[in-house]
């Protein structure tokens, strides 16, 4: 999987701030240099990315 990630990491818009918090990965994301995405306010989190805004910016959304 790491080879696949290396092939696409320059296309990654960022990391969901809420997901990073829930999964305890905030410090690792900060070290990675990726931006936190937090366009949508969600109670109890620092926010989640806006899939609508990402799509409007030309990104294709992949979830797994």
N, C-alpha and C positions, 0 to 999 in steps of 0.2 A: 504494500500500500504506500510505503514511503516514496517509492519511485514515481507512482502515479501523482502523489501530492507535489513532488518536486516539478513534475511536468506542468502543473496548472497553478502553482502558488502565486505566480505573477498576475493571475486573473482573479484572485480572491479579493472581494470587496472589503472584507473584514470579518469580525467575529461578533456574534450576538452577545451583548453585554449580559443579558439575563441568563443565557445558557452558561456562559463562563462562570457566573456566580453560583448557579445551581449545581454545576458539576465541579466546583472548586478549582477552576482553571484560570482564575483572574491573573494571578502572578505569572503563570506560563504565557498567557496571551501578551501581557505587558513586555515580557522578555522577547517574544517573537517579533515584535515590531508591527504586527497587524493592528489596524484601527478597531476600536470597539464600535459596534453599530447599535444605536439606541434611539432611533427616531420615534418609536411608539412607546409611550408611557404605559407601564403595566404595574399596578400596585404590588409592592413587595420586591420589586426589582429596579435596577437602574435603567431598564428599558430594553426593547427588542427592536430588531431591524424592521424597516418598512419594506415588505416585498413589493408593494406597488411602486415605491420610489426607485428601488433597485431595477425593477423591470423597465420603468420609464427611462432609466439611465442606460439601458441596453444590456443589462445583465440577464443571464438565464439562471433560474433558480433550480438548484439541485439539492434535494434533501435525502438523507439516508439514515 
